[in-house]
Structure formats: structure tokens, C-alpha cells
């Protein structure tokens, strides 16, 4: 057994000092000589065609090198599949500058390239456009009659459609002892990471590019660039070691990457294209969604009927779909279910995965409906969920690989002080404030994909681990270093984790809370393979003390191979390099789930969320005073970074419930608040006491490490827990998000 000393410890982020001192370089900060700057011009209409583009005045400005539009765009790929990426939904991928057609407001229609950013931005204002406008539709509610099922495609493998109906929902619902139904809405939400999208392309000659990109997948961007521009994969290198927030916005290549590469290849120069804050609202978003629920329960509190329907927005050219309605039957084993999900194509850009896509939407409606049933049954909301507890995912009829949600309920309730709750709505006060307690369940899939990792030991005994995976701020670099250190029996200082470079071994896009479960086992496998290689070399050296020892009978510690049953038998790994002429020793390993067994069990991370709110009785102002989230997520590699992820999710849950919404003016088809002044997000004064509990959970099925992701589970239970607390405080059910004071007055 390998010595363990790192996994489970709250190690501070290894790259933290670089970030807080400003030494970490992001995509738009890399220094390179002879750099040109691109500025994107966006459409001011929502649908139609470009009739005239007059670039005369802009091109005459000193320092302007070129202006690209659909009229002079260099040749790029013809076929749709060449523009696709690892996260592309079914449909036709948007192709910048394809022709004169305008598909949505804010569509990129020109790129000004100049010697300075300021000149490029100014020149962009001097281009004159004339349009032929067409009628458009951007309102979800006004176009519900156009709702239809999603088209099937490859994406449905990772985002499966709703399960087939079970039993007879309508009959069971009508005969239920208690019933609860509701309509739930949330508006458009946009990603607003601190780092805006940027790409710096270094032209290395002969169509060879080094690209610094804001991305959540270096190989995804590499594949996109190579396919679209007809380049050899080996001639495209994408690097992204530091990402200033992704949250799903970087899962797909965004249009600044296309623009920067196009200009660089055409001009054979180094080019940087950076989007401004308003342009961050011109691609992708969490889609506005309308949900309908009808749940019924019997006299004993068992949910026996469950209907959940979601109607969401998509673009006219892609069928973006989220997993919204699948969750309820995964948690609560109703025998009669009817689940539906429909899309409404509108004249907007395709929605895009946004932290806990579908989960944070669906659990909002599910958990408010469950809360309402509990009140109608005169039953404690925690007790009600325990009555409906199941070790199986009813929707797939599979047992969970592990599920410690019961402990989450009990430990979370105890930590929060749930027993001090007066169950009567509007019964608890603190001065002029109404006090409310609310709770909700959270669930998110625990997935694992394929990854490759290389491990290299140098003659100084230190090891470099290589993977193309990014670190979007979650602590990936740190926890992969911890995994490697433990497997190799080395201190953290003996490991260098090199990452976020497309020339390194394959890793998928970083999203869906599957990175640790995917890349972690590959790190473990590569390190184990390296240990075996070192052992074999040591065993067969002349007069080796290990000549009669088997690999399974040794441990590795601080540069020594040691016999487990006799610590006096030890071998200094440095001796291998003395015979090896100092050459590095390396291995590359591939890790993936077993396709024959992996689908036999349901795999999920669970949480229980408890929230206290104060609501000003006269003004309706809402404050989340404290919250506790108890999480069961398998083995926790690093409690410090994991807690940070949950806390970030809880804050986002507060934001989603009380603050965030992008307002679309349907007269113009344009977002009205595309800035951080009017797109409201929480500030420090909005955040009070937040606690995280990690419940112990053993799981040897999900992966070799027993880990589950925590990136999204912190978000999904917060909105309904807050809404349920507001009901307890005020006696008013508010189903639409965000909840502002006007809804309580």
C-alpha cells in the first residue's frame, strides 16, 4: 500500500500566490512582439440581412490594418460538422461571417484589426451599415404554441431525454390524498466571469499557431481551429493555464477565437481579440424556462403521482436542451410519473451550459412543490423527504452506487437548528423582520469520461505530470498534485502538474463536475504505471535488494522503494538513474469507466440545504441570514478547495434566487442590461453566514479514487430552500425567479 499523506488535507491552491499577486497571465495578457489588436462589431438589428457595409472612413484611419466582414472573409470549412465541438447541441453550428444573414441581435458582423486596441475600437464606430430588417420573435411566453420536442443527436447521450411515463399519472393524481400544482418561471441569465473572453494568436510561420485562449477545453479549441481553418492538429497549440471564471461559458469555442485565428492566418501576424463586457452578452446564456408541476401524495405522505413539464428557449439553428425534469423521480420513488420537456425556437443565440444547467432550474420547481405537499400534509419537510427516501433511482430502476443523503438531512438539520423552527408560516419574528426557515434537496450526476495522463520522473527524483485539462478556478492543479504525490509516495514539492496545453495528453472539456472523477484516476494510473516501471528497473539491477520482492509487496516513500514486511529492505531510486545515464523515465496511461459495468448503477452526488431568511414586514426586503449545505460526494481530496466550490455555489444560488436576470426588450430583440451595473449579482453585504458539511461517503464504483464532483451540487438546492424559507416567513408562495421585494408587497 502506497504511503498516504496528501489526500484529504486542506492544501492551499498551489497557484494561489500567482493569482493574488497578478503574476498569473490570462489569455489577453500574454506579451508578444508585433501584436495587432482586433475589435468586433456586432449587429444592432435582430433579424434580417446586411444590405451595405461601408468601411471607407474606417480603413482611412492611421493604424488600421484590415477590416474583415462576410464580403472578404478568408476561406473556411464548408460542412457543419467541421464547426462542431465537444459541447455542441444538435443542429447547425453558428458560423461567423458565413453570409449577410443576421440571426440574432449582437451577432458579430465585422472585425477591425489595428495597431492598437484603442484605434481598432474607434475605427469600429466609423463603419456604416445598412440592413434589410425582418420580423422576429424573442418572447418565450408569446410563442408557447411553437413548443416542440428536441431533435435527437449525439448530445442526448450526455443529456438524456425525460424517462418514459410510469403507471397512470392522471388517475393517481386525481385520487391522491393531497395535491400540489404550480407554474414556475425564471428569466434569461448570463455568465459574467471576471475574465472576459480573449484570444491571443502567435503566428509561428507556415500556418503554425500558438494560441492563448479563454477556454474550458484546450483540445476542444484546438480541434475547432484545425477543422474550421483546415490546419494540421499538430500545428495548432492551445494554452490556457489560468481561467478567470468559466461556469460553462468556455465549454464551447466563442467567436473571438474564430476572429483572432482568421485575422492571424490572413495577415500572417500575431493578433489579439478581446471582447468587452457588453459583448459577453452576445453568445450563450441560461435559457428562460417555464415549468409546470403536479405532485400527489397519499395519507402516509408517500408521493404517488408526479408530473413535471419544462418549456425552454432555444435558437433557430440549434436545439439546446438541459436535463430539467428528470430529477424528481431520481430522488422520490413515485409509481406514476409523466415528464415532458419541450423547446421553443426563437431569434436568439443558442443557450449555453451555465453552472448546474437544468439542475438548478428543475430542482427549484420540484423542491417547492415537495415543500407545498409537506405543508398540506401538516408534516415536517425533512420528515416528508425521509418518508420518500429511496436507495434506487426510480426513473432508471437502478440502485445508487452510494447515497448518504439521509445523513445529509440529519446532520444538516442538526447543524442548522431545524428543530427550533415553528412550523406555522409567518409565526417567527425578529424585531420588525419576519423570520423563515426553509430546506431543499440537491442532486447532480456523477459522471466520468476518458482521459490520458503522462508521468515523467527526472534524475533529481522529481516527477512531472502532464494533462491537457484546464483549471477553471476549482483547484484542479492542486488536487491532481495531491493525487500524484500520494500514489508516488512523494511530498507535494516533488510533483509538478503541467496542464492546460493541447499538446499534452487528452482531457475532455472541464464541466459537468466530472473533471476530478475523470482526470484523477488517469493521474493515479499513470503514477502507478511509473512506480511499476521504476520497480522493474530496480529489481533487475545487479545485486538489487529487491530481486526477490514482488511489486505488490513494496511501498514508495520519499524516493525509496521499501519492502512492506521489512522496512530495512529499501532501494534508493536515484540508483536507477546512475545506470540509466540520467535519462528521464516516463509512462502514459489511459483511464476510462468500464463500458460493461459502468451503466449498471445510478451515480449521483446529493445535498441537503437549510436556509434562514429575514423579510422586512413593511418593505419586503429579503436577506439570507445563514445557510447550511450538507453534501455527500464520496471521498473529498481537498476539503479546502471543495468547500470553496460549495460556498461559491451557495452564493450563486442566492444570486439566482434574489438578483440575476437579463431583461430582453422584445420590441427590439435586444438585452437591455448587458452590464454589471444593471445585471445584479450579490455583493459582500448580501452574503452572511454560510456553512458546509461533508458527509462521509464510501464509493468504490464511481472511479478508482471514490470521488464525485462538487462544482454544481452547491447551486441546485439553494434557490428552492430560499423560496421555501420566504414562504415560511411570509405565508406567500413565490414561484418565479428572481424574487424581488415587489412580489412580497
N, C-alpha and C positions, 0 to 999 in steps of 0.2 A: 504493500500500500504506500502510495506516494505521500510524503510529508505534506500536511496542510497547514498553512499559516496565513493565507491572504483572504480566501473566500469567506464571506460573512463579516468582514471587518469594514467599518465606515471610512474607507480611504478617500481622502480629498482628491478632487479631479487633478490628474497629472498635468493637464494643460491649463489649469485654472490661472496660474500666475501670468501666463502669456496673454490670457484674455483680459484680466483686470488691469494689466499694465499697458494694454494697447499694442503689445508686440505681435499678437496673432494677426495674420494677414487674411483678409477676406477677398472674395472674387474680384471686387472692384478696387483693390488696393495694391495689387502686385505691380512692382516697378519694372518697367521695360523701356528700352530706348525707342525712339522713333515711333511713338504711340499716337494713333489717331483716335478721335472720340466720335461716337455715334449717338444721335438723339432721335428717338422715334416720334413720328407724327401719327396721331390717332384720328379716326373718323369722328366727325361731330354729328353725323346722322346715324340712324339705327338700321335702316334697310334701304337698299337701292343700288345705284351704280355711280361710279365716278365718271363724270362727263368730260371734265377738263382738269388737267394739272399744269399749272404754270410755275416753273421753277426758275424763271429768268432772273428775277431780282435776288433770289436766294443764292444762286450759283455765282452771281457777280460779286458777292461779298468776299473780301480778302480772308483767306484761311479756309474757305470751303473747298473741299477736295472733290466730293461727289455727292449726288442725291439719288438714291435708289427708290424706284416705285415698281409697280407691276409692268410699266412700259419698258423698263430697261433692266429688269431683274436677270441676273445670270441664270443659265440653265440649271435646273434641279430635277430631282426624281419625278417621274410621271405617276407612278402607281401609289394607291392609298396605303398599302401595307408597308411601303418604304418610309412613311412618315409616322408609323405607329410606334408605341413604346411599351414598356412593361406594365404601365397602368392605364393604357388606352381602353376606353369602353367600346362596345360595338358601334359601328357607324363609319362615317368618313372623317378622318382626322383633318383639322383645320390646317390649311397650307398658306402661310403668309405670302402676300404679293402674287397669288396664283392668277388673279384676273382683276377686272374692275368691279366685281360684285362686293357689296357691303352686306355682311351677315348680322352684325351687331354693333351697338354703339361703343366706340372706343377701339374698334378694330384697327390694328396697325396698317397704315397705308403709305408711309414713306419713311425713309431713313436718311438723315443728313449726316454726312461724315466730314469732320473739320479738324483743324489742328488743335483746337481747344474745345472743351466741353461747352464753355460759355458761348463760343461762336456757333457751334452746332445747334445749341438751344435757341439762340436768337434767329439764326437762319431759318429754323423750322417755322417761325412766325411769319416769315416772308413768302412762304409758298401759298399760292392761291388755288383753291379747289372749287369746282362746280359739280353739283350732284344731280342725279335724277332720282328723287325720293319715291319710295313705295310705302304702302300701308304696312304696319307691323303690329304684332301682338306681344306684349311683355307681361301681361297680368295673368297670374295663375288662376285666381278666383274667377276671372271673367271668361276663362277658357276651359273650365272643367268638363264641358261637353266633348272636348277633344281628347280626353284621357284615354289611354290605351295601355296594353301590356307592353313590357320592354321587349326589344328584339333580343334573340339569343345570340351568344357569342362566347369567345374564349374567356371573357371577363366573368361570365356567370359561374366558372369553376371556383373562383375565389370569392365571388359574391353570389351565392346560390339564390335562386328564386324562392318565394314562400313555399313551405311544405304543402302537400295536398291536404284537402279537408279531411277531418276525422269525425266520425259519427254523424249526428244530425244537430247542427248548431241551433237552428231556429227553434226546433221543438224543445231542446234542452233549455234554451234561454227563456222561452215563454213559460216554462214550468219551474223556473228557478225560484227559490225562496226569496232571494233578494237579487236586484238587478242594478247595474250601473252602466250608464252610457255617456259618452262625451265627444265633443269636437275639439280638436287641438290644432293650433297653428303656430308656426314660427316663420319669421321673415328671412330674407337673404342675410347671410353673414359672410364677411370677407376675412381671409387671413391677413394679419397685419404683423408679420415678424419684424423685429428691429432692423435686420439687414434686408434692404430691398434687392430685387433681382438685378444681377450684374454678370457680365461675362467679359473676360479679358482673353483675347486670342493672340498668341505669339506665333507669327508666321516664320517657320523654320526652313522654308525653301522647298521646291518640288512638291507642293501641295501637302506638306507635312506640318501639322499643327500641334501646339501645346496650348490647352485651353484651361483657364481657371474659371470655374462655373459655380454659380449658386445652385446647388442641386442636392437631392437626397439619393442620388444613384449615379456614380461616376460612369459605370459601364452602360447604364441606360442612356446617358447623354452621348457617350462615345458611339453607341450603336446608331442612335438617331442621326448624329452628324455624318457618320460614314455612309449610311444608307441614303440620306437626303442629298448629299453632295457628291456621291459616287467616289468616295475615298476608300483606301485600304484601311481596315481596322487598325493595323499596326502603325499607321501614320497619323492616327488621332489619339492623343493622350489628354484625358480629362482629370483635373486635380481639384479637390475640394476638401482640404483638411479641416477648415473651420466654416461652420454654417451658422449664421446668426438667426436661428429660428427657422423651422420649416413647416411643421404642423400639417404636412400634406401638400403644401403649395409647391414643393420642389420634387414631388414624385414624378411629375411629367416635365419634359423639357419645355421651358417657356420661350416666348418668341424673341427675347433678347439674345438667346443663344443662336437661333437661326440668323438673326440680323448681323451679329458680330462675325460669325463664320463666313456668311455670304460676302460681307464687305472685305474681310481679310483675304479671302481667296481671289476676289475680283481685283483688289488693289495691290495684292502681294505685300501687305503691310501689317503691322501689329495694330489691332483695333480693340477698343473697349466700348461696350454699350451698357449703360446703366439706366434702369427705369426709375422714375420719380414716384413719390407716394401716390399721386392720383392714378398713375399708370398701373399701380399694383391692384387696382380695382377693374382692370380690363381683361383679366383671364381668371377663370375658376372662382368658385365660391361654394359655401354650403347652400344647397338649394332650398328655397321656401317650400314648405311641406304642410299639407292639411291631413290630419289623421282623424279617423272615426273609430271609436271603441264601443263594444257592448260585451260586458262580462256578467255572468250569473254565478251564484253560489247557492249551495243547499243549506239546510238548517244547522248543520255541523260546521259550516264555514269552508267546505270544500268547493273550490271553483270547478264548476261542471260545464260551463259554456264560455267560449272565448271567441270574439270577433274583433279583428283589427285590420283596418284598411288605411293605406297611405297613398296620397296622390301628390307627386312631386314634380318639380320643374326639370326639364332638360332642354338642350339646344335643338335646333332644327337639323343638325348634322351628326350628332352623336346621341346614343341612348345611355346617359349616365344614370346608374341606379345604385342605391345603397341598401344594406340589409337593415330594414326598419321594422318589419312586422314579424320577423322570425323568432324574436327573443322570448316572448311571453310563454310559449309552450316549452321552451328550453328550460324555463325556471319552474313553471307551475303546471302540474300534470293534468290538465283538463282533458276529458274524454270526448269533448265535442268542440271542434275548432273550425273556423273559417278565416283564412288570412289572405289578404289581397294587396297588391302593390301595383300602382299604375303611374304612368308618366304623361306629362303634357308638354309637347314640343313648343318652344317659344323662341322669339327672336333675341336670344341672349347667347353668351358664350357658354360652352359646356360647363356644368358644375364640376367640382373637383373635390377629392377627398380632403376633409377637414377634421382634425383630431376627433377620433371616435365617430367616423362617418356612419350615419344610420343608427348606431347605438345610442348616442346622446339624443337623437331625435325620437327613436322608438320607445326608449325606457321612460322618457318624460310622460308619454301618454299612458303607457302600461302601468307605471307605478302610481300615478294619480288615480287611475281607475281602481287599482287594488286598494288604495287608501280609502276611497269613497265606499267601496264594498265593506271594508272593516268598520267604518263608522255606522253604516246601515245595519250591520250585524251586532252593533254595540260590543265590538271586540277590539282588543289592543292590536294595533297594526303589526307589531312584531309577532305576537301570538298567531295572528292570522296567516302570516307568511310561514311560520313554523308548521302550522296545520297543513299548509300546501307545499311542504318541503318534499323534494324528490331527489334521489340519488341518480335518477335517469334523466336524459334529455328526451322528453316525451315525443318531441317532433321527429326525432330520428330513431327512437326506441333503442338508444344506446346508453350504456352506463358511462358515467363520467370517469375519466382516468383518475381523478381525485376531485373532491369537493368538500371544502371545510367552511361552507357558507354558514352553517348552523353556528359554528364558533364565532364567525364574524358578527352575527346578530347578537349573540350573548356577550361577547367581550366588548363590542362597540356600545351596546346598551348600558353595560356596567360603567364603562369609562365616561360616557356622556351623562349618566344620571337620569336615564329614561324613566326610572321608577318614580321620580319626583314630578312627572307630568300629570296634571289634572286633565283627564280625557275630554272634558267638556269644552267645545270651541268658545273662544272669547272669555275664558274664565281666569286666565293668568295675566297679571299686570305688574308693571314696574314703574311707579310714578304715572306719567301720562302716556306710557308706552304699553301697548298690548304685546304680550309675550306668547310666542308659539313654538311648539316642538314638532318637528316632522322627521320622517325617516323614509328611506327607499333602498331598494336592492340595486346592485350593479352587476353586469356581466359583460364579458368580452371574450372573443375567440382566442384560443392559444394555438397559434399556427407555427409551423416550421417548414422551411424551404431548403433548397440545396445551396451549399457554399463550399468554397475551396480555400485553403489556408496553407501558406508556406512557412516553415520554421527553419532558421539558419543559425547554427552555433559557430561563432568565430573563435580564434585561438586564445582569446582572452577569457573564454568561458561564458561570455555574454551571448544572449540569443535575441535575434530579430524575428518578429512575427509579421507576416505580410498578408494583407487583405484589402480588396478594393472597397470595402464597406466605408460609409461615411459616419461621422459623428455629428448628429444634428443638435447637439447640446445635451444629450441624455446621459453622457458619461461612458459611451461605448469604448473609447480608448482606454479608460481606466479599468473597467471591468474585464475587458479582454486581456489586459496585462495581468490582472489578478488571477484569471483562469490559467494563463500560461505559467505564471510563477508557481502556482500550486502543483500543476502537473509536472513541471520540470524540477521542483524542489529548489528553486532559486528565490532570492529576495526580489522585490519589485525593481530594484535598481539594476538587476541583472537582465531585465527584459526591456526591449524597445518594440513597441507596437507601431509599425508603419502601416498607414491606411489611406483611404480616400484617393487612390490613384488607379485609373482604369487599366494601367499596365500590370497591376498586381492581380493575384488570383481572384476568381469570380466571387462576387457577393451580389445578392439582389438589391433592389431599392430598399431604403430604410423607412419602413412604415408598418402599420398594422400591428405594432407591438410584437413583431416576430424576430427582431434582429438578434437579441441575446440568445434566443432559442435556436436560431439558425446558424449564426457565425460562432457562437460559443462552443458548441460541440465540434465544429471544424477546427477551432483552436486547440481544443483538448485532444482531438485525434492527431493533429499534426505534431503536437508536443509528445504524445505517447509514441508516435512513429519515430520521432527523433531520439527519444530515450532508447527505443529498441535498437536503433542503428548504432548508437553510442555503446550500448551494452555488447552488441555483437562484435564490434571492433575491439572493445576492451577484453572480451572473453578469449579471443583468439590471438592476442598478443603473446609473445614468448614469455613464459613463466608468470602468466597472469594469475592473480589470486582468485579470479572469477572463473577459472577454467572448468570447475566442477559445479558451478552455480547456474541455476535457471533464472530466466528473466522475471518470472512471477515471484521469485524469492528474494528480489532486491528492492531497495528504495533509493531514491535520488535526493541528495541534500547538499546544498552549498558547494556544488562542483565535485561531489564524490558519489560513487556508486557503492552502496553499503548492503551487505547481506543482512536480511531481516533477523535471522535467528542467531547471528554472531556479528555484532557491530565492530568487532576487531578486524573483520574481513572487509576492507574498504579499498576502493580504487580511485585514484585522482584522475579525473577526466582529462586534465592537461597532458597526461602521458600519451593520449591518443594523438594529439596534435604534434607531439615530438616525432612520432612515427609517420605522421600524415603530411609532413613538410609545411605545417601551419595552414593547410587548406581548409576552408570552411566545410562543415558537414551540414547537409540540408535534406529536408524532406518536404513533400507536398501531399496533403491529404484532402479528400473529398468527403463531406458528411451530408447525409440526407435521411429523411424518415424512410422506414421500411415500407414500400408500397403495398406489401402483402398484409401488413398488420395495422398500419397507422390509422386507417379509416374505421377500425373495429370499435373504437371508443370515442365518446364525445370529449372534447378538451376545451376547458374554459378557465378563466380567472374570474373570481367573484368578489363582491364587496357589499358591505352594509354601511349606509351613510346616515348619520344623525345630525340634525341642524337645529339651532335655536335662532329665531328671528325676533327683532323688535319692530313693531309698526306703530308709528305715531298716530294716535287715535283721531286727531283732528286733521293732520296734514297728509297722512297716508304714506309718509316716507318710510322706506323699508331698509333695515340693516341686518345683515347676517352677523350675529354677535359671536357665535362659535360653531364649530362643526368637528365631528369625529368621523373618520373613514377607517373602517377595519377591512383589510384586504387579505385574501388567500391567494397567493401567487407562486406556490411552490417554493423552491429554495431562493433566498434573496442573496445575490452575490455581493452586493454592496448596499447596506442599509441607508447610507447617507445619500447616494445618488438615487436610489429607489424612492426614498422619502421625498426627495426633491421633485421627482416625477409626479408623485401623487399630489403633493401640495400644489404644483403647477396646474394639475388637472382640476383640483378643487377650486382654485382661483378662476380658472376658465369656466367652471360650472356656475360660479357666482356671476361672472361676466355674461354668460349666455342667458341666464335667468333674468337678470335685472338691468343689463346695459346694452348688449350688442344687437345692432340691426342696421342693415343698409337699406335706405329708402329709395325706391325706384319711382321716378316720375313717369307714369305710363303715357302721358301726353307726348313726351319726347323720347321715351325708352332709355332714359339716362339716370344713372345713380346720382343722387343729389348730395350725399355726404361722404364723398370719396376723400376723406382726410381724417387725421387723428383728432382734430378739434371737434368734429361733429359725429364721428363714428366712436361712440362712447365705449370705453373699456375701464376697468377698475383702476383706481389709484391706491396708494398706500392707506389712505384714510378709510377706504371701503373694506379693507381686509383686517379681521380681528384674530381671534384665537382659533387656529386650525391644528388638529391632532391627527396623527396617522398611527395605526396599529397594524403590524404584520403578523397575521395568524400563522402558526406553524402548519405546514402542509407538505407531506411527502408525496412525490410523484415520480416513479421510475419509468413511466410510459411515454411522457411527452417528449423527452430527449435525454441524452446521457447525463446531463447536469441536473435534471429535475427542475429546470427554471421555466417560468411563464413570464410573459411581458407585462409591464406595468405602465406603459406610456399612455394608454387610453382609459384604463379602468378608473382612474381618478376623476374623470369627467362625467361618466354616464349616469351615476346616481345622484349627483348634486342638484340638477335642475328640479327633478320631482320632489326631492327631500325639502328643498326650499319652498316650492309651491305648496307642499303639504303642510309645512310649518306656517305659512301665511294663512292657509285655511284654518288651522288650529287657533291662530292668533285672532283672526277676524271673523271667522264663520263664512267667508266668501271663497268660492272655488274660482280661481283664475287659471284658465287653461291655455291662454295664448301667451307666447313669449315674444319679446321681453315683458316682464311685469313692471309697469311704471305706476307711480302714485295715482295717476288719473283713473286707473282701473279700480282703485280702492275708495275713491272719494264718492 
